[in-house]
Amino acid sequence: MGTAELAERRTGKKRLVSLISAALLTFGASVSFATGSTSAAADPIEGCTATTGAIVAVDFGPFGGKVERGCDTTPTTGYDLLHEAGFTTEGTVHDGPAFICRIGKGSFNSGTQYPTAEKEPCVLTPQATAYWSYWTASPGQQNWTYSPLGAMARTPGPGDVDAWVFGGTDVGGTSGRPAFSPADVRAGGGGPGPDPSGPTTPPTVAPGTVDLPAATRWLTGKLTDGERVVDEGATSPNHLLTTEAVYALAAADPKSPAARKAADFLARPAETDAYAYPAGKDGIPDATAAARLALVAEATGKDPRAFGGHDLLGDLVRYVCPRDIGDGDTIDGCLTKGDFRTTGQSDAQAMAVIALLNGGVKPPADAVNRLTALQCEDGGFTGILIRSGGWCDSDASSTALIALALKRAGGHDAVVEKARASLRKSQLPGGAWPAAAGMTTGSPSATGWAAQALRALGDTPYADAGLFWLSKQQLPEGGFAFEEGLTDPQVFPTAPAAVAAAKSDLVALTTKKTEPSPKPSDTGPSPSPSGSRPPLPPGDGPDLKKATAYLTHPSRLIQGRYYESSPGFATYGLTIDGAYALAATGTDDATLRNIVDFLDKGGKDGQGRTVHAWTLIGTKYAVGGAIGKTALLAEAVGRNPRAFGGQDLIAALAKDTCQAKSLDAVPFCGAKGAYGNAKSVFDQSLGVIAQVRAGESAAAAEPIACLKSLQRPNGSFGSMLVEKSEDEVDSTAMAAMALDLLPDAEAQAAVDKAVAWLAARQLDDGGFPGASGNSVNSAALAVQAMSLDAQKYGAQIAKARTFLAKQQNGDGGFNIAEDSQPGSDVRASTQALGGATGISFATLSRSLDGTTPQPVPTATNGSPVIVTPGGETAGGGSGAGGGLASTGAQVGALAAAAVTLVLGGWGAIRVARRRRGTTGVRA
C-alpha cells in the first residue's frame, strides 16, 4: 500500500483509476519513425509478423529522437520484450528495476538512456507529468490501451504491439496517449491486420464430451440441505452462487427437483430481502440480485412478479436511471442514463434485460441501448458500466452474455455480429477462451459463456470446440476450476460450463411462459428491520491460516525475511505490509519476529540494501510515507521507532515536514504540512499515525491539518496530494484510520463523513471499486475503515468479508480483483489478510513476547545478511559484517525518552478504541 502501490499504478500493474479516456491525439507530422539497426542481441524486425512475435515502439521524440521499434519473436513479458528488442532500461533506487525510469537504444544517440540523470535522478517514483507510460494494442486493435499490468507482469501475445511514451500522463492513463497509432508500428510497417470477421474455421480440437450428469451431481452436492450454497467455513448462504447452481441444474433438466428446491429457498421472503433488498422492503433493490432472482423464477416456472414477496420485474423497471451523472441532481447508484440503479457491472445490466424480456416486460430502450455503448473497438464488450469514451477492455464472458441479451432484444444485428466475430477471434488454439484479453490460459467460466453464445448465434463448430476443451478440464469430482491447470472445483465456473454442456444458454433456459399470480399486497409478510447486529462470526471471512501459509511460504518470503520485486531486490514496502498482516492476525509470530529483526537490525537484501535504502532517511530524497510506514511497524510490535534500523524515525518525520508548498525542488513538498517527497494521501496518513502513536501530536499539528484539508465535500479523499485524482476508497479508508486517532470533534466528524461515503461505494457482491476493478485491496481497507463504527456498518462488513473469502484461492492467496486475471497476488494477499480482521492500522498492536530470534537460513545467492550493531553478522551471505551507524551513548537516552512518548501515543490508541468500540473480528 502507500508509496509502493502508487509506484505500481504508474507502471500499470493495476487497472485504471479512471474510466474516462481523453480524446485520441491526432497523428502529427512532427512524429517520425525509424527502424534503425538492432543490437547484436535483438531479433531482426523482419522476424515479427502479424501472427508471430511482438513489436515494441519507444518514442524518443521528447529527447530529439524518433520512434524506435524492436521485435521479439518469442516474447515472455513486456519487460523482456524491451530488452530482447534491443532497448536498455534502468529502474529507480526506491522501487528497483520493475519501475522503468530510463530507456535507451543503441541506434539513438549511442545508446544514451533517457531522461538523463540531470533531468531525472531516478531515485524516487517520477511525477506523473514526466515518466515512461506503458501502452498496448492487440491484433486488429486500432487504438492504444493504457496497460492494466506492469511490464514484468504482462505477457504479449502474437501480433501484439507495445508502446512507451514519455511525458505527461495522469495516474490512470487517461491522457498522454502515443501520437502514433498501433498500425503505424505494427510488424510489416502497418500492413493489413487480421480479418475483422474473425477466423472462418474453428480450431482443431480432439473431440470429447463433458460428463453433464457428473457436473450436476457435484453441483447438487454443493447445496447445503439441498437448497443453498454455503461457502467453506461460512454459516450464511451465498445467494449469488445459489442462483448459478439453479441455472445449471435447470439447463440440464428443466424439471430438476434440486433446482426447484433451491429456487424455493431463494423465494423465501427473508432470503429475497437479504439478497435483493438490503436497504429494506421499500428501499432501492440491489438490481444485480433482483435480476438474478427473476431469472431463477423464470428458469423454474415461478413468477418473477411475485417472488419472495416482491415484484422483481416491476422494481427493475422502476429504478432505471433517468439521466447521466452531472445532468441535474446526482442520483445514488446511477452513472449513465439507462443503467439499472446500483448495478455497476455489465453482466447485471444484461441479466436484467433478459429477465424483463423473458418475463413479458419490455425493457426501457435506454437500458438496452446502454448495452450497445459497452462495445469495445475489437467488437467485444467490457465487464464494467463505462461511460461513452471510457477505457474499454473486453472479455469473453461479458461479450457472450451481452450478445445473448441483444440478440433476444432484437434490432441490434450489426452490434451482435461484431461481438460474434470477436468471440471467434479470441478463441484459443486449444478451443478455450481466456478470462481476460491477452491471457494464454483457458477459463472454464469464460469458455462456458462463449460456447453458450456462439451456439445461440449459429456458430456450432466453435461452440463444440469449446466443449471439447471443457471435457479435458472436468475434474474427477465433476466440477471445474477457475482456470486451466487448477484442481480445486468451484461453483462459479462449473455453472456456465454445465449450461454450455447442456447445449443451452441463459436466454433459452429462462424463456418460459408462466401464468402470473396476483401481485403481492403491500401488507404481505415482511421481516421487520433488525436492530443491533451480533458480532461478526469468524467463519464468514477468509481462512487466515491458509492466507498466512501462502504469505510465509519460502518461495515468496525470501528466507523468511522479505519479499522481492526482482531477484535480490527487496520490496521493503510490501515486506512491511506482510508484517502488518501477521501482526493483525497473530497467526505466525515467529515469522513476524524474523521480519522485524531483519528490518530493525540492519538486514540486507541480495544487493546489500537495508530498509533505509528504501526510506532514504537522512537524504534529500527521504520519503515521508516510507519512514512513517516503517515507524508504524515498530510501534505495532513494541519496538522503539526512535531507534529502529539505527535511525530515529519520529525525529525524521518532524524534520521532513514541509514548511511551504514546493513542487519543483527536492524534497518535493505538495503542501504546507505535507511530508517531504510524500505524493499520496497514503503517505500523509502513515506519517500522521506514526507521529501520533509516538506521542508527537503537537509536532504533527501541521501534517494533521494538511491531511484534514484533503477531504472533499462528499467525505472522500483522492489518492494524490497535488495531482488531480478521483475519489478513492483506499485513500479514504486510510485517512479515516489516521484521523480516528485524534480526539477533536472536527476529526471525528471527518471520520464519520469519510466512512459514510466509503460504505456507500460497496458493490453488490460486497466488494469495493479500486484501481484494479472490484478490488480485494479496496475491500480489505474498507473493512478496516467501516470497523471504526462496527455497530453501524456490521452488515456491510460481513458482506465485504464474504467477498474477500470468495477471492481466496486454493493456495491461500487472494486475487487482485474479482474481475482480474485469476491467480494469487502477494500484495493483495497481505492487505486481505490484515484487513479481514477489521483492525485499524492506527491501533494495530502485537506483542512479540515469547518469541526468540531465529538464525538466518544457510546462505545462497541473494541471501539476506543480518547485521547486529556492534556485533557479528548473524546470517550467511557474501557481504561483510560490521555495525550500523552507532549513536553511542545517545541510544540509551533515546530509548528512555521513547518509552514516555510511546506510552503517550498508546493513550491516544486507547481513547480511539474506547470511543469507537469494537474494531472488528480479531483472530
JOGISUL-V676208 format. One line per field, one symbol per residue. ss: DSSP state (a for helix, b for strand, c for the rest). burial: I if it has 9 or more other ideal C-beta (glycine too) atoms within 8 Angstrom, else O. A space follows every 10 residues. Layout:
BEGIN
ss = ???
burial = ???
END
This chain:
BEGIN
ss = ccaaaaaaaa accccccccb cccccccccc ccbbcccccc ccbcaaaccc cccbbbbbbc aaacccbbbb bbcccccaaa aaaaccbbbb cbcccbcccc cbbbbcccaa accbcccccc cccccccccc bbbbbbbccc ccccbbcccc cccccccccc bbbbbbbccc cccccccccc caaaacaaaa cccccccccc cccccccccc caaaaaaaaa acbbcccbbc ccccccccaa aaaaaaaaaa aaccccaaaa aaaaaaccaa aaaaaacccc ccccccaaaa aaaaaaaaac ccccccbccb caaaaaaacb cccccccccc cccccccccb ccccbaaaaa aaaaaaaacc ccccaaaaaa aaccbccccc bbcbcccccb cccbbaaaaa aaaaaaaaac ccaaaaaaaa aaaaaabccc ccbccccccc cccaaaaaaa aaaaaaccca aaaaaaaaaa aaaccccccb cccccccccb aaaaaaaaaa accccaaaaa cccccccccc cccccccccc cccccccaaa cccaaaaaaa accccccbcc cbcbbbccbb caaaaaaaaa aaaaacccaa aaaaaaaaaa cccbcccccc caaaaccccc cccaaaaaaa aaaaaacccc aaabccbcaa aaaaacbccc cbccccccbc ccccbccccb aaaaaaaaaa aaaccccccc aaaaaaaaac ccccccbbcb ccccccbbaa aaaaaaaaac ccccaaaaaa aaaaaaaaac cbcccccbbb ccbbbaaaaa aaaaaaaaac cccaaaaaaa aaaaaacbcc cccbccbccc ccccbaaaaa aaaaaccccc aaaccccccc cccccccccc ccccbcbccc ccbccccccc ccccccccca aaaaaaaaaa aaaaaaaaaa aaaaaacccc ccc
burial = IIIIIIIIII IIOIIIIIII OOOOOOOOOO IOIIOIOIOO OIIOIOIIOI OIIIIIIIII IOIOOIIIII IIIOIOIIII IIIIIIIIII IIIIIIIIII IIIIIIIIOO IOIIOIOOOI OIOIIIOIOI IIIIIIIIII IOIIIIIIII IIOIIIIOII IIIIIIIOII IIIIOIIIII IIOIIIIOOO OOIIOOOIOO OIIOIOOIOI IIOIIIIIII OIIIOOIIII IOOIOOIIII IIIIIIIIII IIOOOIOIII IIIIIIIIIO IIIOIIIIOO OOOOIIIIII IIIIIIIIII OIIIIIIIII IIIIIIIOII IOOOOOOOOO IOIIIIIIII IIIIIIIIII IIIIIIIIIO OOIIOIIIII IIOIIIOIII IIIIIIIOOI IIIIIIIIII IIIIIIIIIO OIOOIIOIII IIIIIIIIOO IIIIIIIIIO IIIIIIIIII IIIIIIIOIO OIIIIIIIII IOIIIOOIII IIIIOOOOII IIIIIIIIII IIOIIIIOII OOOOOOOOOI OOOOOOOOOO OOOOOIOOOI IIIIOIIIII IIOOOIIIII IIIIIIOIII IIIIIIIIII IIIIIOOOIO IIIIIIIIII IIIIIIOOIO IIIIIIIOOO IIIIIIIIII IIIIIIIOII IIIIIIIIII OIIIOIIIOO IOOOOOIIII IIIIIIIIII IIIIIIIIII IIIIIIIOOI OIIIIIIIOI IIOOIIIIII IOIOIOIIII IIIIIIIIII IIOOOOIIOI IIIIIIIIIO IIIIIIIIII IIIIIIIIII IIIIIIIIII IOIIOIIIII IIIIIIIIIO OIIIIIIIII OIOIIIIIII IIIIIIIIII IIIIIIOIOO OOOIOIIOIO OIIIIIIIIO OOIIIIIOOO OOIIOIIOOO IOOIIOIIOI IIIIIIIIIO IIIOOIIOII IOI
END
